[in-house]
Amino acid sequence: MLHKLTADNIEGLLGFSLVVFWQPGCEPCKAAKEIAKYFASTGRIVYMCNAKEEHALKKRYNITVTPTVLLLEDTVESGRVEGAQGSLEPYMEMLEESVTHEQEKNS
């Protein structure tokens, strides 16, 4: 399930979440939404954030291009993939790096 992320609900994020910053009319954003749906179907927590409407979040996370996919731990950025990607690989690498980092932190 995809959730909507806004400035009103961001402080409620706990654990790892994927956040897709998108905007209307952005063709590559449509592909990013499909990737977000895939990750949501695997049980990951995925949020969609409209960069045109959520100026405070766009500024907070320094979003300069859409789509931008962030991996957040609570509300802290721990990974980023910017722009259109041709495959799932960059997203999978970002997730694997965060898992490795989390395992090292807990050792």
Buried (B, 14 or more C-beta within 10 A) or exposed (E): EBBEBBBEEBEEBEEBBBBBBBBEEBEBBEBBBEBBBEBBEEEBBBBBBBBEEBEEBBEEBEBEEBBBBBBBBEBEEBBBBBEBBEEEEBBEEBBEEBEEEEEEEEE
